[in-house]
Amino acid sequence: MKEVKKAHASRIPGALKTDGSEMGLIKIHENVIAAIVRKAACSVNGVIRLAGSPLVDNIAEIIGNRRIGDRAIAINIDGESVEVEVKLNIAYGSHLPTVAANVQSSIMREVEKMTGMTVSNVNVIVQELDTEEREDEI
């Protein structure tokens, strides 16, 4: 019976099959990984926000659609390995390579700690330079 469960789990799009217990399988959806990536990236000093339009993102949040904000995050799951791409707005005046490296480390650490998966790549795309005041104005 356990073999049937394993075959079924691998057919669920966007879901990762991890070690199951005698109680059943544990699946982690890519949306969960995207949420971890979002929090880990935004916690890094120098990151203003995920790239995208703050107006569109605010409207999406009001109507309850969080997925619009996830356009800045791409997750590719291959077995127990995950590859991440994240697009960010960084604070003007920050040392971009340092902030990007800190984002990579933060994402890798948090995803691996929370999911038990191996993070093979974290690609950071600095899409815009921004100031903290600009975000407050919107």
Beta strands, then each sheet from edge to edge (+ up, - down):
strand 1: 15-21
strand 2: 24-29
strand 3: 47-50
strand 4: 73-78
strand 5: 81-91
strand 6: 118-130
sheet 1: 1+ 2-
sheet 2: 3+ 5- 4+
sheet 3: 3+ 5- 6-
end
